């Protein structure tokens, strides 16, 4: 649903009038020019789980939504907040040149976030160290790592889900038992009779019910970043979530969620299913387990819409986009990487030459 244009919030410095940005690792906005700091008011509001079914009912209404100015990349379809006074630039997710045409969308409002704790300088050092450790990386990538300012701070949207599950299953329990078998074999030209222990499995049909309770099942609401890299940035210190405030976003970008609330819960069910099946296997017992069917009931479903901080760099190599991510709470680096074909070829040739030289030496 498109809305009238909104104005991005700005926080001017009380001393020099410049825009204040959030200072990672603090609870204050800091002026990049005169160093003036403005503390962010800390809320006593409890970070609550919201009722899932009630929210689905209210999505068509106005509650728990926010109107925010967004820009959509035509190359990768990522949607992020619009930085103040910016009319052109590059997409932080794919590096494409971007001419900003703002649009407003009505979205579920995030209620909490993890503020940036790792500063850009620290993130850049971790990023450069990671790149320097890559074997057979193109020289252009090494040069790219020497250029500062390539990391963009982005708040990435996530859902968390809590629920209780009741799972009814059917399956089979396998219990091993051993039998002594007699067999014949040839030894020293003679046929001899011997015995051996052979393992068998006795299968029994079983049914049962298991109950599980899930807390903060984390699901990415972004389609713009490689899911395997996002997953490897975990764990996140969700116990340190703070109440959402616009001040934390000052100086950073914030991506809009692309995975809706209901789609996120579908992904959460897949994550929970792994734990449920492990619980069923324990309940079946025995030496082996087979699960034939599972029917799960989900009760008391609640959720949170949260933002998690990531330093992001998008790098183009031979028309393909590679993304590098830094967890802005821990400094953990993950990313996609290109390979240098000529370096791999040169290494293979060098190894062949060494082998050839060794063969000639041995023959000589």
Helices and strands as residue ranges (DSSP letters): E 2-3, E 20-22, E 28-31, E 37-39, E 50-51, H 52-58, E 65-72, E 79-81, E 88-90, E 97-99, E 103-108, E 112-113, H 120-132, H 139-145, E 152-187, E 190-220, H 227-232, G 238-240, E 242-243, G 246-249, E 253-254, H 261-284, E 288-317, E 320-327, E 333-335, H 341-363
